[in-house]
Amino acid sequence: MTATDRRLEATILELLDKRAATATICPSDAARAVGDDDWRDLMEPARCAARRLVADGVVDITQGGNVVDPSTAKGPIRIRRHLP
């Protein structure tokens, strides 16, 4: 895992900490925060960072407000803190 991968994970968690417990973010929010003008290159790494955080039980990936399996999710996703 690279330093950028770790920054993306940390940024996802920081962004979620600034929102309500049930609020979501887009992977592009983290990519923009880490990548500035080159954020588009970080979209897939941001999605991968979210998947790692799902595996750690820290976040959920949602589509249409429903939790989805990150390995099969297609299209736009949202990230939120894992709800107990």
C-alpha positions as CSV (number, residue, x, y, z in Angstrom):
1,M,0.0,0.0,0.0
2,T,1.3,3.4,-1.0
3,A,1.4,6.7,1.0
4,T,-1.4,7.9,-1.3
5,D,-3.5,4.9,-0.5
6,R,-3.1,5.6,3.2
7,R,-3.9,9.3,2.7
8,L,-7.1,8.4,0.8
9,E,-8.2,6.1,3.6
10,A,-7.5,8.8,6.2
11,T,-9.2,11.4,4.2
12,I,-12.3,9.3,3.8
13,L,-12.5,8.9,7.5
14,E,-11.8,12.6,8.2
15,L,-14.5,13.7,5.7
16,L,-17.0,11.3,7.4
17,D,-16.1,12.6,10.8
18,K,-17.2,16.1,9.7
19,R,-20.7,14.8,8.8
20,A,-23.6,13.3,10.6
21,A,-23.3,9.7,11.5
22,T,-25.6,8.6,8.6
23,A,-24.3,11.0,6.0
24,T,-22.4,9.8,3.0
25,I,-19.5,11.0,0.8
26,C,-18.6,10.3,-2.8
27,P,-15.2,8.7,-3.5
28,S,-14.5,11.9,-5.5
29,D,-14.6,13.9,-2.3
30,A,-11.6,12.1,-1.0
31,A,-9.9,12.0,-4.5
32,R,-10.3,15.8,-4.8
33,A,-8.9,16.4,-1.3
34,V,-5.8,14.3,-1.9
35,G,-5.2,14.9,-5.6
36,D,-6.1,18.6,-6.2
37,D,-6.1,19.1,-10.0
38,D,-5.2,15.5,-10.7
39,W,-8.1,14.1,-8.6
40,R,-9.6,12.1,-11.5
41,D,-6.5,9.9,-11.5
42,L,-7.3,9.0,-7.9
43,M,-10.9,7.9,-8.4
44,E,-10.2,4.2,-8.6
45,P,-7.6,4.3,-5.8
46,A,-10.3,6.1,-3.7
47,R,-12.8,3.4,-4.4
48,C,-10.2,0.8,-3.5
49,A,-9.5,2.7,-0.2
50,A,-13.2,2.5,0.5
51,R,-13.3,-1.2,-0.2
52,R,-10.4,-1.7,2.3
53,L,-12.3,0.3,4.9
54,V,-15.3,-1.9,4.3
55,A,-13.2,-5.0,4.8
56,D,-12.0,-3.5,8.1
57,G,-15.6,-3.0,9.2
58,V,-15.3,0.8,9.4
59,V,-17.5,2.0,6.5
60,D,-20.3,0.8,4.2
61,I,-20.6,1.3,0.5
62,T,-24.1,2.3,-0.6
63,Q,-26.0,2.7,-3.8
64,G,-29.5,4.2,-3.7
65,G,-29.3,4.3,0.1
66,N,-28.8,0.5,0.4
67,V,-25.6,-1.2,1.5
68,V,-24.0,-3.1,-1.4
69,D,-21.2,-5.6,-1.8
70,P,-18.2,-3.5,-2.8
71,S,-16.9,-6.3,-5.0
72,T,-20.0,-6.3,-7.2
73,A,-21.0,-2.6,-7.1
74,K,-21.2,-1.0,-10.5
75,G,-21.6,2.7,-11.2
76,P,-21.7,5.5,-8.7
77,I,-21.2,4.6,-5.0
78,R,-21.4,6.5,-1.7
79,I,-19.4,5.8,1.5
80,R,-20.8,6.1,5.0
81,R,-19.6,5.1,8.5
82,H,-20.6,1.5,9.3
83,L,-23.8,1.5,11.3
84,P,-24.0,-1.0,14.1
